[in-house]
Amino acid sequence: MASFNESTTWSAPFVTTQRPDQLHQSEVELEEFRLVWLDNDLNDNENSVDIQIGLQTIVQNINQYKSNEQCYNDMRQMIKEKIFLIISDFLPSEQYLSDINRLQQVLCVYLLNSSSEEFPWIKQYRKLSTVDNVSSLHERIRDDVGKYSYPFNSLEKDATKKLMKNLNVDSRLFILHQLLTEVLLRLPKTERSKADFIEFCKSYYQNNQPMLEKVELVNNTYPHISPIQWYTSPLFFLSSVVNKTCRRENIRLMFKVRIFIHDLYEKLKELHPQIVDTILATFTVYRGMIMMVEEFKTLQNNISGLVLTNSFVSTTYDRDVAIAFSGEGKVPVGYISVIFKMEIDVKRNKSKPFGYLRGETANKDEDEILLSIGMIFKCTSN
């Protein structure tokens, strides 16, 4: 367990059938994941459209297939992708699923409207899971995307002894991200900053009419609704877009979403005293996730180094919740289940806020502690 100590060809008009190198530039820069949807009877009916609308609030890039063979062959070529595969309303052969299970780029396979009780052999493949309905599918994919999203940058232990040009890539990104975040938080709010944000969202969802309607709703109501409400609502897209943008560490794109970064940060500053005033010294929160083994080894080699939150990070007081989000060891080859234990000294933390979101979110029962972008922790190991 890692421990951190806080120290200062489908006809639907809005579904892409393009290959990765043909995607709109903003999507190429922003997307970490790809959804692949295999359905032998795929058609442009109302139910299919509703499913897509929900899915594209989570992952914008969706490739759809009717042919098992074409689907498999294309996924084999997506060697640099992180793929979530949906197979709906039919069950391919066991051999086909076995072949997919061996593709390292496929992280999860969701068998929609299939029963593991009817086909017990499904359970032997750790990537495969059955989903009973569309609502559960959306929730499962949203959770899994969160598990595979790595929200930290590392600064090597001896960074203070080196010139900037001699630092490794991670350390340079750490410093760049910290500086960029500080600059963005200090920029004044203007009508231009809101317009930039809305224009960016419209560009990102330019081929997705239902999502464009949601962007327009944000345009008409923002900032009259709390940024926490927008951020935590599963029906909207802001947490996904903002955190993807921050993790990409692209200066141009982060500048486009600066108004929301600023407003969410300021809201956390309002909530911050509610935690600090009830805690004498330190408190502990957890974050469970699934990491690439190479990323984890890099973290192991950085014990006593610093780690930075490169986006807003959801955490929990409940270690069991974090364990569930870690995949509990049931992860693809090349990945590992990790639980981050974050100990925060409320007396020493004077610069970056965090907030308890109960009663503040779209879901009033949400039990979550949201950490600000730009928090710095010292990396230790238990």
C-alpha positions as CSV (number, residue, x, y, z in Angstrom):
1,M,0.0,0.0,0.0
2,A,1.3,3.4,-0.9
3,S,1.1,6.1,1.7
4,F,1.2,9.9,1.3
5,N,1.9,12.4,4.0
6,E,0.7,15.9,3.1
7,S,3.6,18.4,3.3
8,T,2.8,21.8,2.2
9,T,-19.2,3.0,-39.5
10,W,-22.3,3.8,-37.8
11,S,-24.9,6.3,-38.9
12,A,-25.5,8.0,-35.6
13,P,-24.3,11.6,-36.1
14,F,-22.6,12.0,-32.7
15,V,-20.7,8.7,-32.5
16,T,-17.3,8.6,-34.1
17,T,-16.4,5.8,-36.4
18,Q,-13.0,7.3,-37.0
19,R,-9.7,5.6,-36.2
20,P,-7.6,7.3,-33.4
21,D,-5.4,9.2,-35.9
22,Q,-8.5,10.8,-37.5
23,L,-10.0,12.2,-34.3
24,H,-10.6,15.8,-33.7
25,Q,-7.4,17.3,-32.3
26,S,-8.9,18.3,-29.0
27,E,-10.1,14.7,-28.4
28,V,-6.8,13.3,-29.3
29,E,-5.1,15.5,-26.7
30,L,-7.7,14.9,-24.0
31,E,-9.0,11.3,-24.1
32,E,-7.2,8.6,-22.1
33,F,-9.7,5.8,-22.8
34,R,-11.8,4.4,-25.6
35,L,-15.1,2.6,-25.5
36,V,-15.7,-0.2,-28.0
37,W,-19.3,-1.4,-28.4
38,L,-20.1,-4.7,-30.0
39,D,-23.7,-5.5,-30.9
40,N,-24.6,-7.8,-33.8
41,D,-28.0,-6.0,-34.0
42,L,-26.8,-2.5,-33.6
43,N,-29.3,0.1,-35.0
44,D,-30.2,3.7,-34.7
45,N,-33.2,3.3,-32.3
46,E,-34.1,5.4,-29.3
47,N,-32.7,3.0,-26.8
48,S,-29.3,2.9,-28.5
49,V,-29.2,6.7,-28.6
50,D,-30.0,6.9,-24.9
51,I,-27.2,4.5,-24.1
52,Q,-24.7,6.5,-26.1
53,I,-25.7,9.8,-24.5
54,G,-24.9,8.3,-21.1
55,L,-21.7,6.7,-22.2
56,Q,-20.4,9.9,-23.8
57,T,-20.6,11.8,-20.5
58,I,-17.9,9.4,-19.4
59,V,-15.8,8.6,-22.4
60,Q,-16.2,10.6,-25.6
61,N,-14.5,8.2,-28.0
62,I,-16.8,5.3,-29.0
63,N,-16.2,2.8,-31.8
64,Q,-19.2,0.6,-32.6
65,Y,-19.2,-2.8,-34.4
66,K,-21.7,-5.4,-35.7
67,S,-19.0,-7.8,-36.7
68,N,-17.1,-9.8,-34.1
69,E,-14.2,-10.3,-36.4
70,Q,-13.8,-6.7,-37.3
71,C,-14.1,-5.6,-33.7
72,Y,-11.4,-8.0,-32.6
73,N,-9.1,-7.2,-35.5
74,D,-9.4,-3.4,-34.9
75,M,-8.8,-3.8,-31.1
76,R,-5.6,-5.8,-31.8
77,Q,-4.3,-2.7,-33.7
78,M,-5.1,-0.3,-30.9
79,I,-2.0,-1.3,-28.9
80,K,-1.6,2.1,-27.3
81,E,-5.2,2.5,-26.3
82,K,-6.9,1.7,-23.0
83,I,-10.2,0.0,-24.0
84,F,-13.4,-0.7,-22.3
85,L,-15.5,-3.2,-24.3
86,I,-19.3,-3.5,-24.2
87,I,-20.9,-6.6,-25.7
88,S,-24.6,-6.2,-25.7
89,D,-27.6,-8.6,-26.0
90,F,-25.6,-11.6,-27.2
91,L,-22.7,-13.8,-26.0
92,P,-19.9,-14.6,-28.3
93,S,-18.1,-17.9,-28.2
94,E,-15.9,-18.8,-25.2
95,Q,-12.9,-18.8,-27.5
96,Y,-13.7,-15.3,-28.7
97,L,-13.9,-14.0,-25.2
98,S,-10.8,-15.8,-24.2
99,D,-8.9,-14.1,-27.1
100,I,-10.2,-10.7,-26.0
101,N,-9.2,-11.4,-22.4
102,R,-5.6,-11.8,-23.6
103,L,-5.5,-8.3,-25.2
104,Q,-3.6,-6.2,-22.8
105,Q,-5.1,-3.0,-24.1
106,V,-8.6,-4.2,-23.2
107,L,-9.1,-3.3,-19.5
108,C,-12.7,-4.4,-18.9
109,V,-15.4,-6.3,-20.8
110,Y,-19.0,-5.7,-19.9
111,L,-21.6,-8.3,-21.0
112,L,-24.8,-6.3,-21.1
113,N,-28.0,-8.4,-20.6
114,S,-26.0,-11.7,-20.2
115,S,-26.1,-13.9,-17.1
116,S,-23.1,-15.4,-15.4
117,E,-25.5,-18.0,-13.9
118,E,-26.4,-19.2,-17.3
119,F,-22.8,-19.2,-18.5
120,P,-20.7,-19.9,-15.3
121,W,-17.5,-20.2,-17.3
122,I,-17.5,-16.4,-17.6
123,K,-16.2,-16.1,-14.1
124,Q,-12.8,-17.6,-15.0
125,Y,-12.0,-14.4,-17.0
126,R,-11.1,-11.6,-14.6
127,K,-11.8,-8.8,-17.2
128,L,-15.3,-10.1,-17.9
129,S,-18.4,-9.0,-15.9
130,T,-22.1,-9.2,-16.5
131,V,-24.4,-6.1,-16.3
132,D,-28.1,-6.4,-16.0
133,N,-29.2,-3.0,-17.3
134,V,-28.1,0.3,-18.9
135,S,-28.1,2.3,-15.7
136,S,-25.8,-0.2,-14.0
137,L,-23.6,-0.2,-17.1
138,H,-23.1,3.6,-17.0
139,E,-22.3,3.4,-13.3
140,R,-19.9,0.5,-13.7
141,I,-17.9,2.2,-16.5
142,R,-17.8,5.5,-14.6
143,D,-16.4,3.8,-11.6
144,D,-13.9,1.8,-13.7
145,V,-12.7,4.9,-15.6
146,G,-12.0,6.5,-12.2
147,K,-10.0,3.4,-11.1
148,Y,-7.7,3.6,-14.0
149,S,-7.2,7.4,-13.9
150,Y,-3.9,8.3,-12.2
151,P,-4.2,11.7,-10.6
152,F,-0.6,12.3,-9.4
153,N,2.8,13.6,-10.6
154,S,6.1,12.7,-8.9
155,L,9.1,14.8,-8.0
156,E,12.3,12.9,-7.7
157,K,14.0,12.8,-4.2
158,D,17.1,14.8,-5.1
159,A,15.3,17.3,-7.4
160,T,16.5,20.3,-5.4
161,K,20.1,19.3,-6.1
162,K,19.7,19.3,-9.9
163,L,19.3,21.9,-12.6
164,M,15.9,21.9,-14.3
165,K,17.3,20.6,-17.6
166,N,18.7,17.6,-15.7
167,L,15.4,16.5,-14.1
168,N,13.5,13.5,-15.4
169,V,10.3,14.0,-17.3
170,D,8.0,13.4,-14.3
171,S,9.8,16.0,-12.2
172,R,9.7,18.6,-14.9
173,L,5.9,17.9,-15.3
174,F,5.5,18.2,-11.6
175,I,7.1,21.7,-11.5
176,L,5.3,22.8,-14.7
177,H,1.9,21.7,-13.4
178,Q,2.4,23.4,-10.0
179,L,3.4,26.7,-11.7
180,L,0.6,26.5,-14.2
181,T,-2.0,25.8,-11.6
182,E,-0.9,28.7,-9.4
183,V,-1.0,31.0,-12.4
184,L,-4.5,29.9,-13.5
185,L,-5.9,30.3,-9.9
186,R,-4.7,33.9,-9.8
187,L,-6.1,35.0,-13.1
188,P,-9.2,37.2,-12.8
189,K,-12.6,35.9,-13.7
190,T,-14.0,37.6,-16.8
191,E,-16.7,37.0,-19.4
192,R,-14.0,35.9,-21.7
193,S,-13.0,33.1,-19.3
194,K,-16.5,31.8,-19.3
195,A,-16.8,32.1,-23.0
196,D,-13.5,30.2,-23.5
197,F,-14.8,27.4,-21.3
198,I,-18.1,27.1,-23.1
199,E,-16.4,27.2,-26.5
200,F,-13.9,24.5,-25.5
201,C,-16.8,22.2,-24.3
202,K,-18.7,22.9,-27.6
203,S,-15.6,22.0,-29.6
204,Y,-15.0,18.9,-27.6
205,Y,-18.6,17.7,-28.1
206,Q,-19.0,19.2,-31.6
207,N,-20.5,16.0,-33.1
208,N,-22.7,15.1,-30.1
209,Q,-26.0,17.1,-30.1
210,P,-27.3,15.8,-26.8
211,M,-24.1,16.8,-25.1
212,L,-24.1,20.2,-26.8
213,E,-27.5,20.8,-25.3
214,K,-26.0,20.1,-21.8
215,V,-23.2,22.5,-22.6
216,E,-25.8,25.2,-23.4
217,L,-27.6,24.5,-20.1
218,V,-24.3,25.1,-18.3
219,N,-23.9,28.3,-20.3
220,N,-27.3,29.5,-19.3
221,T,-27.1,28.7,-15.6
222,Y,-23.4,29.0,-14.7
223,P,-22.4,30.2,-12.1
224,H,-25.7,30.3,-10.4
225,I,-25.4,26.6,-9.6
226,S,-22.6,25.5,-7.2
227,P,-19.6,24.1,-9.1
228,I,-19.7,21.2,-6.7
229,Q,-23.2,20.4,-8.0
230,W,-22.0,20.5,-11.6
231,Y,-18.8,18.5,-10.7
232,T,-20.5,15.6,-9.0
233,S,-23.6,15.2,-11.1
234,P,-23.4,11.9,-13.1
235,L,-25.7,13.4,-15.7
236,F,-23.2,16.0,-16.7
237,F,-19.7,16.1,-17.9
238,L,-17.7,18.7,-16.1
239,S,-15.7,16.4,-13.7
240,S,-14.7,14.3,-16.7
241,V,-13.7,17.2,-18.9
242,V,-11.9,19.2,-16.3
243,N,-9.9,16.4,-14.8
244,K,-8.9,14.9,-18.1
245,T,-7.7,18.4,-19.1
246,C,-5.7,18.9,-15.9
247,R,-4.1,15.4,-16.1
248,R,-3.0,16.1,-19.7
249,E,-1.0,19.1,-18.5
250,N,-1.6,20.9,-21.7
251,I,-1.3,24.6,-21.1
252,R,-3.6,25.7,-23.8
253,L,-6.4,23.4,-22.8
254,M,-6.0,24.1,-19.0
255,F,-6.3,27.8,-19.9
256,K,-9.6,27.1,-21.6
257,V,-11.2,25.5,-18.5
258,R,-9.6,28.0,-16.0
259,I,-12.9,29.4,-14.8
260,F,-14.2,26.1,-13.6
261,I,-10.8,25.2,-12.0
262,H,-11.0,28.6,-10.2
263,D,-14.6,28.3,-9.0
264,L,-14.3,24.7,-7.8
265,Y,-11.1,25.6,-5.9
266,E,-12.8,28.6,-4.3
267,K,-15.8,26.4,-3.2
268,L,-13.3,24.0,-1.6
269,K,-11.9,27.0,0.3
270,E,-15.3,27.7,1.6
271,L,-15.8,24.1,2.8
272,H,-12.3,23.7,4.1
273,P,-12.9,25.2,7.6
274,Q,-15.7,22.7,8.3
275,I,-13.0,19.9,8.4
276,V,-10.2,21.9,9.9
277,D,-12.2,23.2,12.8
278,T,-13.2,19.7,13.9
279,I,-9.8,18.0,13.7
280,L,-7.0,18.6,16.2
281,A,-4.0,17.5,14.1
282,T,-4.2,15.0,11.2
283,F,-6.8,13.0,9.4
284,T,-6.5,10.1,7.0
285,V,-8.3,9.5,3.7
286,Y,-8.0,6.8,1.1
287,R,-8.0,6.4,-2.7
288,G,-8.2,3.1,-4.4
289,M,-7.2,2.7,-8.0
290,I,-5.6,0.4,-10.6
291,M,-2.1,1.3,-11.8
292,M,0.1,0.1,-14.5
293,V,3.0,-1.9,-13.0
294,E,5.5,0.5,-14.6
295,E,3.8,3.5,-12.9
296,F,3.8,1.7,-9.6
297,K,7.5,0.9,-9.8
298,T,8.3,4.5,-10.6
299,L,6.4,5.4,-7.4
300,Q,8.2,2.8,-5.4
301,N,11.5,4.2,-6.5
302,N,10.4,7.6,-5.3
303,I,9.9,6.8,-1.6
304,S,10.7,10.0,0.3
305,G,10.0,12.0,-2.8
306,L,7.1,14.3,-3.4
307,V,3.8,13.6,-5.1
308,L,1.4,16.2,-6.5
309,T,-2.3,16.0,-7.2
310,N,-2.6,16.9,-10.9
311,S,-6.4,17.2,-10.8
312,F,-9.2,17.3,-8.3
313,V,-9.1,14.0,-6.4
314,S,-12.0,12.2,-4.8
315,T,-11.1,10.3,-1.6
316,T,-12.9,8.6,1.2
317,Y,-12.6,8.1,5.0
318,D,-13.6,4.4,4.5
319,R,-10.7,2.1,3.6
320,D,-13.1,-0.6,2.5
321,V,-14.5,1.7,-0.2
322,A,-11.0,2.4,-1.4
323,I,-10.3,-1.4,-1.5
324,A,-13.3,-1.9,-3.7
325,F,-12.1,0.8,-6.1
326,S,-8.7,-0.8,-6.3
327,G,-10.1,-3.8,-8.1
328,E,-9.2,-6.1,-5.1
329,G,-6.5,-7.8,-7.1
330,K,-8.7,-8.7,-10.0
331,V,-6.9,-6.7,-12.6
332,P,-5.5,-7.2,-16.1
333,V,-2.0,-8.4,-16.7
334,G,0.4,-5.5,-16.4
335,Y,-1.7,-3.7,-13.8
336,I,-1.8,-3.7,-10.0
337,S,-4.3,-2.9,-7.3
338,V,-3.2,0.1,-5.2
339,I,-4.6,1.8,-2.1
340,F,-3.3,5.3,-1.4
341,K,-3.4,6.3,2.2
342,M,-3.2,10.1,2.6
343,E,-2.4,11.6,5.9
344,I,-3.1,15.3,6.1
345,D,-1.8,17.6,8.8
346,V,-4.4,20.3,9.0
347,K,-2.1,22.6,10.9
348,R,0.7,22.5,8.3
349,N,-1.6,22.6,5.2
350,K,-2.0,26.3,4.7
351,S,-2.1,26.6,0.9
352,K,-4.4,24.0,-0.7
353,P,-8.0,23.4,0.4
354,F,-10.0,20.2,0.6
355,G,-13.7,19.8,1.5
356,Y,-16.2,17.3,2.8
357,L,-18.9,17.1,0.2
358,R,-21.8,15.5,2.2
359,G,-24.9,17.7,1.6
360,E,-23.1,19.7,-1.2
361,T,-23.3,17.3,-4.1
362,A,-26.0,16.3,-6.6
363,N,-26.3,13.2,-4.5
364,K,-27.0,14.5,-1.0
365,D,-25.8,11.3,0.6
366,E,-22.4,11.4,-1.1
367,D,-19.7,10.7,1.4
368,E,-16.6,12.1,-0.2
369,I,-13.6,14.3,0.6
370,L,-12.5,16.2,-2.5
371,L,-8.8,17.2,-2.6
372,S,-7.8,20.3,-4.5
373,I,-5.6,20.3,-7.5
374,G,-2.0,21.1,-6.6
375,M,-1.8,19.4,-3.2
376,I,1.7,18.1,-2.4
377,F,2.4,14.9,-0.4
378,K,5.5,13.2,0.8
379,C,5.6,9.6,-0.5
380,T,6.2,6.9,2.1
381,S,5.5,3.1,2.2
382,N,3.8,0.9,4.8
